[in-house]
């Protein structure tokens, strides 16, 4: 996936823990259900997703009215790339607990992972309606809007996400990408600069800022960013090519203009033209006729004949 033109979605298994945290508003599950739930979380954190799914299934059988079992199993399904199963379980969690904003948000997020951007938007809208301070809902809705090329809306949502989650680098990265597509290059540079300042060893965002400077035809700044990125990742062939391209563009920009071409004079017509040849032939014919007449007159006078 090209880092310069595709959104990256990170799914954190830590979200599983939310569903067993205190204060969720759900009834305390039976002891057997709680045991299976906790065991499933531990297995999921160890990336043993199939075993975790089995434990969550047991928890659901023990307590089918607890939405956390469906939501946790959905998250495990998603982590193992079983996205339709994940959507089905998130839908079941919403059915059991229709005011659970996280289930809406995570179902929408799973739909984004399947490029079902239109279907995802209502889920994010509902999640934000239920919890307006949910920065992740704005972030994931921004992903969907990028997928639909709704760049202005994406910028607005990532701006809102930054207000709620200012330490999430994806919010700055994706807002910068949306601004680049809107040709708001200065805004994009500002976001990449924030990310670079937060992490000076971040070669990825040096490259992205360099690409933005290239679009602005600020080749010197682009060269500086690419060279800094190559110090961090010397073997990055793509960045080497980008640097060479920008150096060539700068050389062409600074090259002196070519000398003005000397106009070629229009050649004058020569003496040998069809018209002149025709005239010459005509003159020769006239001379020949005159000469013939003169010669003939002399011959006749010599013979003494009168004609």
Secondary structure, 3 states (H helix, E strand, C coil): CCCCCCCCCCCCCCHHHHCCCCCCCCCCCCHHHHHHHHHHHHHHHCCCHHHHHHHHHHHHHHCCCCHHHHHHHHHHHHHCCCHHHHHHHHHHHHHHCCCCHHHHHHHHHHHHHCCCHHHHHHHHHHHHHHCCCCHHHHHHHHHHHHHCCCHHHHHHHHHHHHHHCCCCHHHHHHHHHHHHHCCCHHHHHHHHHHHHHHCCCCHHHHHHHHHHHHHCCCHHHHHHHHHHHHHHCCCCHHHHHHHHHHHHHHHHHHCCCCCCCCCCCCCCCCCCCHHHHHHHHHHHHHHHHHHHHHHHHHHHHHHCCCC
